[in-house]
């Protein structure tokens, strides 16, 4: 019990703020949802749909294509997916 109590005892003094260099690296690494890179668009589609696909020059690009997500952003893509007509296919 003594070890647990000693491990949970707070350290005296104010909490340490992260170094400015670390904050700058984190800001640069973070990517906005409105301007995703192609790898992040692919990752988003892999997690949110049946998988990414390429539009291959089809105009307009389907809402679940990599090109469309890169063009409109992840936030808009989610909005479009939720407002798309429901499929009538039966299983």
ABEGO torsion letter per residue (X at the ends): XAAAAAAABBBBEBBBBBBAAAAAAAAAABBBAABBBAAAAAAAAAAABAEBBBAGGBOBBBAABAAAAAAAEAAAAAAAAAABBBBABBX
